[in-house]
Amino acid sequence: RILKSRTGLFDLSHYNDIHLICGVVKDFLRSLSESLLTDAQWKSFASAVDEEFDSIKHQKFDSLIHQLPKPNRDTLAFIIL
């Protein structure tokens, strides 16, 4: 609740409870008006997961991620990296 009530940037290094950090990230993702992986592309992402060959799977994911709207792509990159 303390983290949620704050605005702006804050330093998460003071919080060592991984469950707390993950909870904040999940709350943020739930608060988005649209999923990071758009509804229009959801089936394509699901199909890429089932790809047998890793090289083709990576190519599909790379292509799909580059097709995402820039805010979605940037947020996804921030979470992953």
N, CA, C and O atoms as CSV, one atom per row, in Angstrom:
chain,resi,resn,atom,element,x,y,z
A,1,ARG,N,N,0.820,-1.206,0.000
A,1,ARG,CA,C,0.000,0.000,0.000
A,1,ARG,C,C,0.854,1.256,0.000
A,1,ARG,O,O,0.512,2.255,-0.633
A,2,ILE,N,N,1.963,1.194,0.713
A,2,ILE,CA,C,2.843,2.362,0.766
A,2,ILE,C,C,3.381,2.674,-0.622
A,2,ILE,O,O,3.372,3.827,-1.054
A,3,LEU,N,N,3.851,1.640,-1.320
A,3,LEU,CA,C,4.384,1.850,-2.667
A,3,LEU,C,C,3.306,2.349,-3.612
A,3,LEU,O,O,3.557,3.219,-4.446
A,4,LYS,N,N,2.111,1.802,-3.484
A,4,LYS,CA,C,1.017,2.160,-4.385
A,4,LYS,C,C,0.580,3.612,-4.184
A,4,LYS,O,O,0.137,4.263,-5.130
A,5,SER,N,N,0.701,4.113,-2.976
A,5,SER,CA,C,0.243,5.468,-2.685
A,5,SER,C,C,1.240,6.535,-3.140
A,5,SER,O,O,0.893,7.714,-3.207
A,6,ARG,N,N,2.452,6.141,-3.446
A,6,ARG,CA,C,3.467,7.104,-3.871
A,6,ARG,C,C,3.335,7.397,-5.355
A,6,ARG,O,O,2.846,6.571,-6.126
A,7,THR,N,N,3.772,8.570,-5.739
A,7,THR,CA,C,3.771,8.931,-7.154
A,7,THR,C,C,5.201,9.216,-7.591
A,7,THR,O,O,6.076,9.472,-6.764
A,8,GLY,N,N,5.425,9.168,-8.883
A,8,GLY,CA,C,6.753,9.440,-9.409
A,8,GLY,C,C,7.672,8.235,-9.269
A,8,GLY,O,O,7.227,7.122,-8.987
A,9,LEU,N,N,8.952,8.477,-9.470
A,9,LEU,CA,C,9.941,7.406,-9.376
A,9,LEU,C,C,10.371,7.227,-7.930
A,9,LEU,O,O,10.463,8.191,-7.170
A,10,PHE,N,N,10.631,5.994,-7.567
A,10,PHE,CA,C,11.162,5.739,-6.241
A,10,PHE,C,C,12.113,4.561,-6.312
A,10,PHE,O,O,12.056,3.758,-7.243
A,11,ASP,N,N,12.980,4.464,-5.329
A,11,ASP,CA,C,14.050,3.473,-5.296
A,11,ASP,C,C,13.544,2.192,-4.643
A,11,ASP,O,O,13.252,2.159,-3.447
A,12,LEU,N,N,13.447,1.135,-5.454
A,12,LEU,CA,C,12.965,-0.146,-4.934
A,12,LEU,C,C,14.050,-0.941,-4.224
A,12,LEU,O,O,13.757,-1.983,-3.636
A,13,SER,N,N,15.293,-0.478,-4.263
A,13,SER,CA,C,16.378,-1.244,-3.644
A,13,SER,C,C,16.236,-1.320,-2.122
A,13,SER,O,O,16.868,-2.166,-1.488
A,14,HIS,N,N,15.431,-0.465,-1.542
A,14,HIS,CA,C,15.206,-0.500,-0.095
A,14,HIS,C,C,14.235,-1.609,0.312
A,14,HIS,O,O,14.115,-1.939,1.492
A,15,TYR,N,N,13.554,-2.172,-0.665
A,15,TYR,CA,C,12.569,-3.210,-0.399
A,15,TYR,C,C,13.152,-4.548,-0.843
A,15,TYR,O,O,13.375,-4.766,-2.034
A,16,ASN,N,N,13.396,-5.440,0.111
A,16,ASN,CA,C,14.042,-6.710,-0.227
A,16,ASN,C,C,13.068,-7.883,-0.286
A,16,ASN,O,O,13.498,-9.029,-0.413
A,17,ASP,N,N,11.799,-7.625,-0.198
A,17,ASP,CA,C,10.797,-8.690,-0.274
A,17,ASP,C,C,10.341,-8.839,-1.725
A,17,ASP,O,O,9.608,-7.996,-2.243
A,18,ILE,N,N,10.780,-9.915,-2.374
A,18,ILE,CA,C,10.474,-10.124,-3.789
A,18,ILE,C,C,8.965,-10.216,-4.021
A,18,ILE,O,O,8.478,-9.825,-5.082
A,19,HIS,N,N,8.231,-10.724,-3.048
A,19,HIS,CA,C,6.779,-10.835,-3.187
A,19,HIS,C,C,6.132,-9.448,-3.245
A,19,HIS,O,O,5.165,-9.233,-3.976
A,20,LEU,N,N,6.669,-8.530,-2.481
A,20,LEU,CA,C,6.176,-7.156,-2.503
A,20,LEU,C,C,6.424,-6.520,-3.870
A,20,LEU,O,O,5.528,-5.906,-4.449
A,21,ILE,N,N,7.639,-6.672,-4.376
A,21,ILE,CA,C,7.988,-6.096,-5.679
A,21,ILE,C,C,7.117,-6.701,-6.776
A,21,ILE,O,O,6.575,-5.979,-7.613
A,22,CYS,N,N,6.985,-8.022,-6.770
A,22,CYS,CA,C,6.156,-8.692,-7.790
A,22,CYS,C,C,4.700,-8.251,-7.683
A,22,CYS,O,O,4.025,-8.081,-8.698
A,23,GLY,N,N,4.221,-8.070,-6.472
A,23,GLY,CA,C,2.851,-7.608,-6.274
A,23,GLY,C,C,2.625,-6.230,-6.874
A,23,GLY,O,O,1.583,-5.974,-7.478
A,24,VAL,N,N,3.597,-5.344,-6.709
A,24,VAL,CA,C,3.490,-4.001,-7.280
A,24,VAL,C,C,3.472,-4.078,-8.804
A,24,VAL,O,O,2.685,-3.391,-9.455
A,25,VAL,N,N,4.343,-4.920,-9.374
A,25,VAL,CA,C,4.379,-5.072,-10.836
A,25,VAL,C,C,3.050,-5.640,-11.332
A,25,VAL,O,O,2.512,-5.164,-12.331
A,26,LYS,N,N,2.516,-6.652,-10.645
A,26,LYS,CA,C,1.231,-7.236,-11.057
A,26,LYS,C,C,0.099,-6.216,-10.957
A,26,LYS,O,O,-0.763,-6.161,-11.834
A,27,ASP,N,N,0.096,-5.415,-9.902
A,27,ASP,CA,C,-0.925,-4.363,-9.777
A,27,ASP,C,C,-0.822,-3.368,-10.928
A,27,ASP,O,O,-1.835,-2.931,-11.474
A,28,PHE,N,N,0.403,-3.015,-11.290
A,28,PHE,CA,C,0.601,-2.100,-12.412
A,28,PHE,C,C,0.043,-2.703,-13.696
A,28,PHE,O,O,-0.677,-2.033,-14.436
A,29,LEU,N,N,0.373,-3.967,-13.964
A,29,LEU,CA,C,-0.097,-4.618,-15.188
A,29,LEU,C,C,-1.621,-4.712,-15.213
A,29,LEU,O,O,-2.233,-4.539,-16.267
A,30,ARG,N,N,-2.236,-4.984,-14.070
A,30,ARG,CA,C,-3.702,-5.052,-14.001
A,30,ARG,C,C,-4.350,-3.696,-14.242
A,30,ARG,O,O,-5.477,-3.615,-14.730
A,31,SER,N,N,-3.634,-2.638,-13.900
A,31,SER,CA,C,-4.211,-1.293,-14.028
A,31,SER,C,C,-4.172,-0.763,-15.464
A,31,SER,O,O,-4.801,0.252,-15.762
A,32,LEU,N,N,-3.447,-1.431,-16.347
A,32,LEU,CA,C,-3.356,-0.968,-17.733
A,32,LEU,C,C,-4.703,-1.117,-18.433
A,32,LEU,O,O,-5.436,-2.076,-18.190
A,33,SER,N,N,-5.018,-0.168,-19.296
A,33,SER,CA,C,-6.292,-0.230,-20.014
A,33,SER,C,C,-6.286,-1.323,-21.077
A,33,SER,O,O,-7.346,-1.826,-21.452
A,34,GLU,N,N,-5.117,-1.692,-21.561
A,34,GLU,CA,C,-4.977,-2.761,-22.553
A,34,GLU,C,C,-3.800,-3.641,-22.141
A,34,GLU,O,O,-2.830,-3.158,-21.557
A,35,SER,N,N,-3.891,-4.911,-22.442
A,35,SER,CA,C,-2.806,-5.837,-22.153
A,35,SER,C,C,-1.549,-5.430,-22.914
A,35,SER,O,O,-1.639,-4.846,-23.994
A,36,LEU,N,N,-0.374,-5.737,-22.356
A,36,LEU,CA,C,0.874,-5.449,-23.074
A,36,LEU,C,C,0.917,-6.177,-24.408
A,36,LEU,O,O,1.358,-5.622,-25.414
A,37,LEU,N,N,0.457,-7.421,-24.411
A,37,LEU,CA,C,0.331,-8.185,-25.654
A,37,LEU,C,C,-1.093,-7.954,-26.127
A,37,LEU,O,O,-2.037,-8.484,-25.540
A,38,THR,N,N,-1.254,-7.181,-27.165
A,38,THR,CA,C,-2.586,-6.752,-27.595
A,38,THR,C,C,-3.491,-7.933,-27.934
A,38,THR,O,O,-3.024,-8.996,-28.343
A,39,ASP,N,N,-4.782,-7.725,-27.756
A,39,ASP,CA,C,-5.759,-8.772,-28.072
A,39,ASP,C,C,-5.635,-9.226,-29.519
A,39,ASP,O,O,-5.789,-10.409,-29.824
A,40,ALA,N,N,-5.357,-8.281,-30.405
A,40,ALA,CA,C,-5.249,-8.604,-31.832
A,40,ALA,C,C,-4.089,-9.549,-32.113
A,40,ALA,O,O,-4.136,-10.314,-33.077
A,41,GLN,N,N,-3.054,-9.508,-31.288
A,41,GLN,CA,C,-1.874,-10.342,-31.521
A,41,GLN,C,C,-1.793,-11.561,-30.608
A,41,GLN,O,O,-0.889,-12.384,-30.751
A,42,TRP,N,N,-2.721,-11.679,-29.682
A,42,TRP,CA,C,-2.641,-12.748,-28.692
A,42,TRP,C,C,-2.505,-14.130,-29.334
A,42,TRP,O,O,-1.660,-14.919,-28.910
A,43,LYS,N,N,-3.307,-14.434,-30.330
A,43,LYS,CA,C,-3.254,-15.750,-30.974
A,43,LYS,C,C,-1.902,-15.986,-31.638
A,43,LYS,O,O,-1.387,-17.103,-31.620
A,44,SER,N,N,-1.334,-14.952,-32.215
A,44,SER,CA,C,-0.022,-15.083,-32.854
A,44,SER,C,C,1.065,-15.373,-31.821
A,44,SER,O,O,1.955,-16.185,-32.073
A,45,PHE,N,N,1.000,-14.719,-30.668
A,45,PHE,CA,C,1.964,-15.005,-29.602
A,45,PHE,C,C,1.794,-16.439,-29.103
A,45,PHE,O,O,2.777,-17.150,-28.893
A,46,ALA,N,N,0.542,-16.859,-28.915
A,46,ALA,CA,C,0.280,-18.227,-28.454
A,46,ALA,C,C,0.774,-19.247,-29.468
A,46,ALA,O,O,1.301,-20.293,-29.089
A,47,SER,N,N,0.610,-18.958,-30.733
A,47,SER,CA,C,1.082,-19.847,-31.792
A,47,SER,C,C,2.608,-19.936,-31.795
A,47,SER,O,O,3.168,-21.011,-32.008
A,48,ALA,N,N,3.269,-18.825,-31.563
A,48,ALA,CA,C,4.736,-18.813,-31.545
A,48,ALA,C,C,5.287,-19.675,-30.414
A,48,ALA,O,O,6.342,-20.291,-30.564
A,49,VAL,N,N,4.592,-19.723,-29.299
A,49,VAL,CA,C,5.029,-20.548,-28.167
A,49,VAL,C,C,5.089,-22.012,-28.566
A,49,VAL,O,O,5.972,-22.743,-28.118
A,50,ASP,N,N,4.159,-22.443,-29.404
A,50,ASP,CA,C,4.074,-23.846,-29.806
A,50,ASP,C,C,5.044,-24.219,-30.925
A,50,ASP,O,O,5.111,-25.382,-31.321
A,51,GLU,N,N,5.789,-23.253,-31.433
A,51,GLU,CA,C,6.740,-23.528,-32.518
A,51,GLU,C,C,7.791,-24.536,-32.051
A,51,GLU,O,O,8.367,-24.391,-30.972
A,52,GLU,N,N,8.031,-25.550,-32.867
A,52,GLU,CA,C,8.944,-26.636,-32.502
A,52,GLU,C,C,10.406,-26.193,-32.489
A,52,GLU,O,O,11.161,-26.569,-31.592
A,53,PHE,N,N,10.802,-25.407,-33.467
A,53,PHE,CA,C,12.208,-25.040,-33.610
A,53,PHE,C,C,12.488,-23.689,-32.956
A,53,PHE,O,O,11.821,-22.697,-33.249
A,54,ASP,N,N,13.478,-23.663,-32.074
A,54,ASP,CA,C,13.790,-22.442,-31.337
A,54,ASP,C,C,14.135,-21.269,-32.242
A,54,ASP,O,O,13.741,-20.137,-31.963
A,55,SER,N,N,14.863,-21.524,-33.321
A,55,SER,CA,C,15.258,-20.416,-34.199
A,55,SER,C,C,14.033,-19.750,-34.827
A,55,SER,O,O,13.978,-18.525,-34.939
A,56,ILE,N,N,13.066,-20.548,-35.230
A,56,ILE,CA,C,11.835,-19.996,-35.812
A,56,ILE,C,C,11.006,-19.311,-34.725
A,56,ILE,O,O,10.411,-18.258,-34.956
A,57,LYS,N,N,10.976,-19.918,-33.542
A,57,LYS,CA,C,10.247,-19.326,-32.411
A,57,LYS,C,C,10.808,-17.934,-32.101
A,57,LYS,O,O,10.048,-16.985,-31.905
A,58,HIS,N,N,12.131,-17.816,-32.058
A,58,HIS,CA,C,12.766,-16.524,-31.772
A,58,HIS,C,C,12.446,-15.502,-32.854
A,58,HIS,O,O,12.192,-14.336,-32.552
A,59,GLN,N,N,12.457,-15.930,-34.106
A,59,GLN,CA,C,12.124,-15.021,-35.212
A,59,GLN,C,C,10.686,-14.521,-35.093
A,59,GLN,O,O,10.413,-13.338,-35.297
A,60,LYS,N,N,9.773,-15.431,-34.763
A,60,LYS,CA,C,8.364,-15.042,-34.630
A,60,LYS,C,C,8.171,-14.055,-33.486
A,60,LYS,O,O,7.481,-13.047,-33.637
A,61,PHE,N,N,8.788,-14.350,-32.332
A,61,PHE,CA,C,8.658,-13.442,-31.195
A,61,PHE,C,C,9.271,-12.080,-31.503
A,61,PHE,O,O,8.697,-11.047,-31.158
A,62,ASP,N,N,10.418,-12.075,-32.143
A,62,ASP,CA,C,11.064,-10.818,-32.511
A,62,ASP,C,C,10.140,-9.983,-33.393
A,62,ASP,O,O,9.967,-8.785,-33.171
A,63,SER,N,N,9.557,-10.623,-34.386
A,63,SER,CA,C,8.648,-9.929,-35.301
A,63,SER,C,C,7.408,-9.420,-34.570
A,63,SER,O,O,6.997,-8.276,-34.764
A,64,LEU,N,N,6.814,-10.264,-33.736
A,64,LEU,CA,C,5.601,-9.876,-33.011
A,64,LEU,C,C,5.866,-8.734,-32.034
A,64,LEU,O,O,5.056,-7.815,-31.913
A,65,ILE,N,N,6.986,-8.794,-31.345
A,65,ILE,CA,C,7.315,-7.737,-30.388
A,65,ILE,C,C,7.523,-6.414,-31.112
A,65,ILE,O,O,7.107,-5.367,-30.617
A,66,HIS,N,N,8.161,-6.450,-32.274
A,66,HIS,CA,C,8.370,-5.221,-33.037
A,66,HIS,C,C,7.062,-4.660,-33.598
A,66,HIS,O,O,6.997,-3.476,-33.928
A,67,GLN,N,N,6.028,-5.481,-33.711
A,67,GLN,CA,C,4.725,-5.018,-34.197
A,67,GLN,C,C,3.876,-4.387,-33.090
A,67,GLN,O,O,2.873,-3.733,-33.377
A,68,LEU,N,N,4.269,-4.577,-31.834
A,68,LEU,CA,C,3.515,-3.995,-30.726
A,68,LEU,C,C,3.582,-2.473,-30.787
A,68,LEU,O,O,4.549,-1.910,-31.301
A,69,PRO,N,N,2.554,-1.808,-30.263
A,69,PRO,CA,C,2.637,-0.348,-30.149
A,69,PRO,C,C,3.857,0.022,-29.290
A,69,PRO,O,O,4.203,-0.703,-28.357
A,70,LYS,N,N,4.492,1.129,-29.602
A,70,LYS,CA,C,5.729,1.516,-28.919
A,70,LYS,C,C,5.598,1.539,-27.389
A,70,LYS,O,O,6.489,1.024,-26.713
A,71,PRO,N,N,4.535,2.109,-26.813
A,71,PRO,CA,C,4.432,2.091,-25.346
A,71,PRO,C,C,4.396,0.663,-24.781
A,71,PRO,O,O,5.001,0.388,-23.745
A,72,ASN,N,N,3.686,-0.240,-25.464
A,72,ASN,CA,C,3.622,-1.630,-25.015
A,72,ASN,C,C,5.003,-2.274,-25.095
A,72,ASN,O,O,5.444,-2.949,-24.165
A,73,ARG,N,N,5.674,-2.053,-26.218
A,73,ARG,CA,C,6.996,-2.640,-26.443
A,73,ARG,C,C,7.999,-2.112,-25.417
A,73,ARG,O,O,8.785,-2.884,-24.869
A,74,ASP,N,N,7.979,-0.818,-25.155
A,74,ASP,CA,C,8.906,-0.225,-24.194
A,74,ASP,C,C,8.652,-0.742,-22.782
A,74,ASP,O,O,9.595,-1.031,-22.044
A,75,THR,N,N,7.383,-0.858,-22.407
A,75,THR,CA,C,7.046,-1.372,-21.075
A,75,THR,C,C,7.466,-2.824,-20.941
A,75,THR,O,O,8.024,-3.213,-19.916
A,76,LEU,N,N,7.207,-3.625,-21.955
A,76,LEU,CA,C,7.615,-5.031,-21.944
A,76,LEU,C,C,9.135,-5.144,-21.823
A,76,LEU,O,O,9.633,-5.968,-21.056
A,77,ALA,N,N,9.869,-4.330,-22.569
A,77,ALA,CA,C,11.333,-4.347,-22.504
A,77,ALA,C,C,11.813,-3.967,-21.110
A,77,ALA,O,O,12.740,-4.586,-20.587
A,78,PHE,N,N,11.197,-2.963,-20.503
A,78,PHE,CA,C,11.595,-2.531,-19.164
A,78,PHE,C,C,11.385,-3.651,-18.148
A,78,PHE,O,O,12.226,-3.861,-17.274
A,79,ILE,N,N,10.280,-4.364,-18.258
A,79,ILE,CA,C,9.986,-5.452,-17.321
A,79,ILE,C,C,10.952,-6.617,-17.518
A,79,ILE,O,O,11.440,-7.196,-16.548
A,80,ILE,N,N,11.225,-6.957,-18.772
A,80,ILE,CA,C,12.077,-8.109,-19.063
A,80,ILE,C,C,13.541,-7.821,-18.751
A,80,ILE,O,O,14.244,-8.663,-18.191
A,81,LEU,N,N,13.991,-6.633,-19.115
A,81,LEU,CA,C,15.405,-6.316,-18.935
A,81,LEU,C,C,15.663,-5.847,-17.537
A,81,LEU,O,O,16.802,-5.531,-17.192
